[in-house]
Amino acid sequence: MQLEKLFHMQKALDTHIEEKHNLQDEDLFDRKVLALLVEIGELANETRSFKFWSVKPSSAKEVILEEFVDGVHFILSLGIECGFDAVKIDLNVQESSVNVTEQFLCVYDRISIFQKSKGLDDYIKLFKSYLQLALLLGFTNQEIERAYFQKNEVNYQRQQNNY
């Protein structure tokens, strides 16, 4: 994954949003954490992995990927908040024996731990657990990057249209 490029693109988008909404002097860390939690909930809802009571299938792969990438935006943004965009990070992940529901819960745990510590190790564990979820959902790094690039453009357009 071209992490340096993703961080660069996210930093530009964050700066654009903060300037447009006059948020340069605001501490946005907790709001970004909450936004990430909400986005992951939306992702879980699209996968329907936890809905044991329903027979309705999950959303289309493209819809799930778009929701996944929303989480990537906020994970990158949180890393930027903590200055981790200047650090060389290895995000290689291996296949896991857990199921999708268990991995969602792991990601939530990792967010909570990172929110409290704001530490690099906990950030890397969070990012890796999220990419582990991507593997379970059947996404490649190339698909994630392509979807990120597309969603980044959409986010700029939304800002232009006073989203």
Secondary structure, 3 states (H helix, E strand, C coil): CCHHHHHHHHHHHHHHHHHHCCCCCCCCHHHHHHHHHHHHHHHHHHHCCCCCCCCCCCCCHHHHHHHHHHHHHHHHHHHHHCCHHHCCCCCCCCCCCCCHHHHHHHHHHHHHHHHHHCCHHHHHHHHHHHHHHHHHHCCCHHHHHHHHHHHHHHHHHHHHCCC
